[in-house]
């Protein structure tokens, strides 16, 4: 069964931009413009009490990608002044999430053998308990009430021919206990329960009710949007050719990447009205975006875009109605999270 899963994941790496090699190919195709990027204002190391005070007001958390000693550090800026001076914490993250006074920092410890952990964050972004991860950190989200977190990692197989697969786990953020992996939930399509050895889940996003969530599922060479019910440990397939969903703060709109063609970079941002089931493309953003977007407000999306020739990324903003061209929102940053 594991061999089956690994073979299918090899197919997945050829046809989607989840992994860095595919993403690099997409960056070249995109021809990302960098002329708008402005260096950030001077950063300062912040104490926990300063961070806690700052988070009492609307802020944006992000992973700092400015070259130097603070590369990879969790940082924050004012929501009203995203280009202003950033506060740098002592925590380094590959990805991060935060809501309701709790968060997750997916941490990479480099060494002869790299190790990976999910570190629980409190309301001042102070690190607490850590959870050992079984693969390369990829995605994380925290429910609006701060009770539950989701972590996705890429997992390498046990033998020399192994390829990647995903593992997505839900975590109780008050205790650090594992609630369960999505592969352990029941999955349904058209009223019939489906099972497969090649299931791969990623990109969880939580609704404000604390029970509903969405995620992407890959199986049999196809990608689906699934809706989850945490209390029932149940997943329902609702759309095809969709990945990396992100719910708006009011849970009425769902942004995601949708496949629009056969080539590896043929994925475009779309927004679905959850109540009317009407979908529209984010027409202003014509590039392939390999990220799980974050909602800035009811009309704008934030997402990270890597520069072509360096390890630096920038956070961009796009209007969902296409009325404004995309622009850099925070330079030298990625993995944005809005704290309202």
N, C-alpha and C positions, 0 to 999 in steps of 0.2 A: 504493500500500500504506500509506503514512504517513497519507494522508487517511482511509482506512478505520479506521486505528488511532485517529485523533483523534476521529472521529465516535463510535466505540464508547466512548471515554473520556468523552465528553460524557454519554452514557447512564449511565456509571458514576458520575459526579459527582452525578447526580440521585437515584441509588438507594443510595449508600453514604456513610458518614460519613468518608471518607478526608481530605477537604479541609476547610480551616478554615471555609468558609461553611456546609457541611453540619454540621460539628461544632457551630457556633454555634447552628444550628437545634435540634440535639439537646440542647444545654445548656438551652435555654429549655424544651423539653419535659420534661426530667428534673426540673427544680425542685430543683437540688442544694442540700442543706442545708449551711450553712457554720457553724452555731452551735458545732460541736465543734472548729473550727480554733483552735489556740492559737499565738500568735507564737513563733517559734523563739528559743532562747537566743542570747546574743551570739555572733557569728561572729568568727573570727580568720583573718588571712592566714597561710598555712602555707608554710614553706620545703620544698623537695623532700625533704630528708632527714627532715623531720618527717612528711611524707606517706608516705614509704617505711616508716618505723617504724610508723606507724599501720596500714598495709596488711598488716603482718605478723600482725595480729589481725583477727577478723571485723569487716567494715565494710560500710556501704552508701554507694555513690557515687550522686550525683544531680545534676540541674541545679537550681541555686538560683533560685527565683522570688520571693524576698523583694525588695520594692521597694528601690531604691537603687543605689549604684555597682556592687554585686556581682550585680545581676540577670543571670541567664544563665551565671554562673560555675559551673564544675565544683566540687562540694563533697563532703564526706564526713562521716559521723557514725558513732559506734560502733553495731554491730548490737544490742548489749545496751541501749543508751540512745538510741533514735532521736530522742527529743525533746531530747537534750542539745546542748551547744555544738557547732557545726559548724565544720570546717576548710575554708577557702575557698582554692582555687588561683587562679593567675593566668590560667587557660585558660577561655575562654568557649565553650560548646557549645549547639547546638540539640538534639542527641541525643547519647548516649554509650553505649559498651559497653566491657567490660573483663573479662578472664579470663586465667589463666595468665601473669600478668606483662606482658601486652600489652593495648592497647586502641585505641579509635577515638573521636575527638571530631569530630562533624560541625559545622563552623564556618561562620557567616555573617558576611561582611565587608560592612557596609552602605556604600553610596556612591551616586554618580549611577547606576551600574550595580552592583547587588549581585553579589558573587562568593561562591562556595561551595567549601569544601575539606574533605577528610577528613584529619585530623591524626593521625598515629600517636603513641600514648602508650607510655612505658616503665613499668617497675614502680613508679616514684615519681610517675607521672602527668605527667612532664616531656614536653613536645611535641617531636616529632622531624620526620621527613619529612612532607610534605603532598602530597595527591593532589587535583588539580583536579576538581571535580564539575560535571556538566552540568545541574544543576537544584537545586531546593529540597530540603534535607535532610529525610528522613522517618523512616527506621528504620535501626538498626544493631545487629549482634550479633557477638560474638567467640566462637570455639570454646573449649571448656574448656581445651585445651592451649595456647591463645594463638597458634596457628600461622596461623589463617585468620580473616578478618573479612568481614562482609557489610555492604554499604551500599545503601540504596534512596533514590532521589531522584525527585521529580516533575519531568518534563521538559516545557518549553513548546515547541510547534511553531514552525516557521520563518516561517509566514505569518500575516496578520492574523486569520484565522479559526481559528487553532490553539487547541486545548485541551490539557489535561494528559495525559501518559502517564507510566509508571514506567520506571526503569532500575535493575536490581539487579545489583550487581557483587560478586564474591568477590575478596578481596585477600590476598596473602601478607604477613603482618604483620612478618616478619623483614626483608623487602626493600622492601615497598611496591609490588611488582609486581602487576599485574592477573592473576588466574587466569582470569577469564572472566566474561561476563555470562550470566545464566540463560537469556536468549533464545537463546544459542548452544548450550545443552545440548539433547540430544534429549529429547522429551517423549512419554510413552506413556500410553494409556488402554485398558484391556481388551485388552492385548496388541498394540495397533495404534499405530504412531507417528502423532502428530498434529502439524500445523503450521498456523499462522495468523498473519496480519500484525498481528492485534490482541492478541497475547499481552502481558500485563502481570503481572509478578511483584513480590512484596514480602513483608516480614515473615519473613525467614529465622531459623531457630533450629537450633542444632547439637546433635547427640547426643554423648555422651562418647567414642564410639569414634573421633572425628576424621574419619570418612568420611560418615556419614549426617547428613542435615539435612532439614528440612521448610520449606515456604514456601507462600504463597498464589498462585494463578494466576487471572487474570480473562481470559475469552475468550468471544466470542459472547453477551455479556450474562449469563454465569454465573461464579460464583466457586468455585474448587476448592482442596482441600488436596492438595499434592503432596509426595512423599517423594523426596529427592535422594540420589544416590550420587556423591560428589565424584570418586572415582577413575575412574569410568566416564563422568562428565559426562552423567548420565542422570537424568531426572525421571519419576516415575510418579504418575498421578492416583489418589488413594485415597478421597476423600470430596468431597461437594458442599456448597455454602452455608457454607463455613468460611473464615476469614481470620485473620491475625496469630497464628500458632501460637507456643507457647512450651513447650519441654521442661523437665520437672523435672530436678534435678541428677543423678538416677539414670537418667534417660532412660526411665522406665517410664510416666510420665503426660504427656499433652500437653494443655495448656490452649489455648483459642482462643475467638474470637467466632464464633457461629453464627447464621445468619438464622432467625428463628422466625415471621416475618410479612412482609407486603408493605410496610409503612411504612418510611421512611428510618431510624428509630431502632429497628427490630425486630431487633436483634442482642443476644444474651445470652451471657455467659461460660459455657463448657462445659469439661469435662475428660474426656479419652478415655484409657482404659487401653490402652496400646499392645499389650500381650500378649493380652488377652482381647477387645479391640475393643468393650468396653462403654463407653458414653458416658453422662454425667450432667450435668445443669445445675447451675451454682453458684447454688443457689436463694436464697441470702441477698442477692445483688446483683441487684436488679431494674432497674437503670438501664442505659442504653446507654453502654458504655465504649469510647471511641475511643482505644485504646492497645494496644500489645503488652505483655502482662503479664509480670512477673518473679516467679519463685518465691522466696518468703521461706524456706520450708522445705517439708517433704513435705505439709503440710496447708493452707498459706496462700499467697495470691497478692497481689502488689503491683501497683499501677497508678496512673497519674496521672489526676486529674479536675480540669478547669479550673473556676474560679469563674465565675459568670455575668457579672459586670460589670467585671472587671479582667483584667489579664494574668497574675494569680497562679493557680497550680495547687497542689494538695496531693496527696501520695502516700497512697492509701488501701490498706487490707488487708481481705481477705475470706477466710473459711474455705471450702474446697472442698466440705465436707460440709454447709454451711448451718447449723452449730451455733452460730455467732456472727454478730451483725449486723456489716456493714461499718463501719469506723471510720477516721478519719484516723490515719495512721501517722507521717508526717513532714509538717508544715505547710510551706507555701511551698516546694514542691519538685515535681519531675517527673523522668521518665526514670530510675527507680531501677535500680541494678545491685547485687546482693549479691556481696560478695567474701568467700568462706568461708575 
